[in-house]
Each structure stands twice: as structure tokens, then as C-alpha cells.
């Protein structure tokens, strides 16, 4: 039986990737996690570098973004693609993009249940847990 190809990661602007990135984000954040739709989108989308992972048949599996200040955010993977390494591929692509943009440090607000995932990718927690969109988060940073 042929082995499945790894997801293809595409980096680009919001104008280019909006439909696919937003579809994933809406499904994960708004529908699954009950984040209010009016705070899920923001003005930072237009100035961020977005990453979208695509499966073999071209369907978007996950997404994330890198803000101009070196913050990674809006990391989301569709339920059916979780546990398959999709999030790690997206995160690695955003880390490399940050390195290419000469960021010295990257930061993100990790949902506390995902802290171990980010630690496995070189991020370290800083400070206390805080609430964002009704969900517990922790600030995590990584030097490049």
C-alpha cells in the first residue's frame, strides 16, 4: 500500500491564503472552542505571513501565522488531521520564516493543553497562565 505524502506547507499573504486559513480557523476556534467570531479575525492578518498545510487532495488541514513582531499565532489543525504531525510542520515553517526575517526571538500564546507541543519545538513558558478568549494560555518564547 502506498504511503501517504506529507502535507504540503504553503507560506503567503492573507490575500492569497485567506479562504483556506480562515476556513480552518473558523472550524477550530469558533465552532469547536467557542471563540467569538468577531475576535477571531483581526487587523494583524493583513500584515502577517500565513502558513497553510494541504493534504494530498488539496484540502487545507491546518494553519498558523507569523506577525511582523515575531509572534506566532492562530495555530489550528482540523480535528481529522490532529496527531499526524501537521501542526509541527506548520510551526517549523513559521520558525524558519522568522529566522529568514532575522527575528532573534519568537513568542506565542499557547493554550495550556498545547504547552508540551510547543516545548517539543524549543519554546519555553514564561510567566503565569492567563485567559484569552475564555481559554487558559501561557506565554512561550524561543530564541533563534
N, C-alpha and C positions, 0 to 999 in steps of 0.2 A: 504494500500500500504506500503510495507516495506521501512524503512528509509535507505538512503544511508550510508554506512560505512564511517567514516572519513578517509582521506588519511593516508597511512602508510608512516612513515618517516624512511629512511634508512641512517645511517651515515657510511662513509667508505673512503677508499683511492681513488685517481684518477684512479689508475689501475682498481679498482673494479667498479667504477661508471661512468667512462669516457663517455661511449656511451650515457647513458641516460642524464647525466648532460650536456654534450656538445650539444645534440640534442635540449634541452630546451633553452640553452644559445644562440645557433645559431639562432633559430627561433625568440627569443625575441630581442636580441641585434643586430644581423647582419641583419636579414630580416625586422623586424618591425622598429627598431630605427636607422638603417643605420650605426651602429658602424663598422668600417673596420674590416674584418675578421682577418687580420694579427695582430691586437692588442687585440682581444677578448681573445685569448689563451695566456698564459704566463708561465714562469718557476715556478711560485708560485703554479700552480695546483698540481704539483707532491709532494709538501710538505704540502699541506693544507688538512684539514678534510672537506669532502664534504657531503652535505645532499641532498637527492632526495626524493620528495614526490611522491607516487604512488597511482593512483586511484584504484577502485575496480577491474578493468580488467587488472591491472598491468602496465598501461601506465604511463610514467613519466609526472607529472603535473607541477613541479617546482623544483628549485634547489637553492643552496647557498653554500658558503664555508667559513671556518674559517682558516685564516692564522696563522702561528706559533706566530706572534707578537700580536695576539688578534684582528686583523682587520677582519671584516665580509665583504664579497664582493660577486659579481656575483649573487646577488639575482634576480631570474627571475621566473615568473609564466606564463604559457601558457595562452593566451587570454581567452580560453573557461573555464579556472579554476579560473579566477580572481573574487574577491568578495566572494569567498567561504571559506575563512579562510586558504587557503593553505600557503600563504606567512607567516602568523602568526605562523603556526605550524613549518615551516622550521626555522624561526627566533628563536622561543622558543627553538628548538632543538640545534641550534648553540650557543645560550646563555648558555644553560645547559652544553654543551660541553666545552665552555670557562671556566665556573665555575669549572668543573671537572678537567680541566688542570691548575687550580689555577691562572688564569688570574685575576687581580684585576680590570681591566678596559677593555672594548671592544670599538672599534671605527669602523666607516664605513663612506663611501662617499655616501650619499643619493642623488638620483635625487630629485630636489626640489619639484616636484609634489608628491613625496612619503614621504615628511618630516613628515606629520601628522601620517602616518602609523608607522614610527619609534618612534615618540613621544609617541604613544599609547603603545609602548613596552618598555618605560623607557629611551629612548635615548634623549639627549638634543643637540641642534645645538650649534656649536662653530664657531665663525669667519664669514667671508664673503663668499658669493656664489662664486664658481669658475667653470671653464669649464673643463670637462674631456670627451674625445671622442666626442666633439661637443655638449655636453649636460650639462646644468647647474646642479651643485651639491652643497651640503653643508656638511661639516664635522659634524658628530654627535658622541657623546660618551655616555657611560653608565658605571657607577661604579657597580662592582659586590659585 
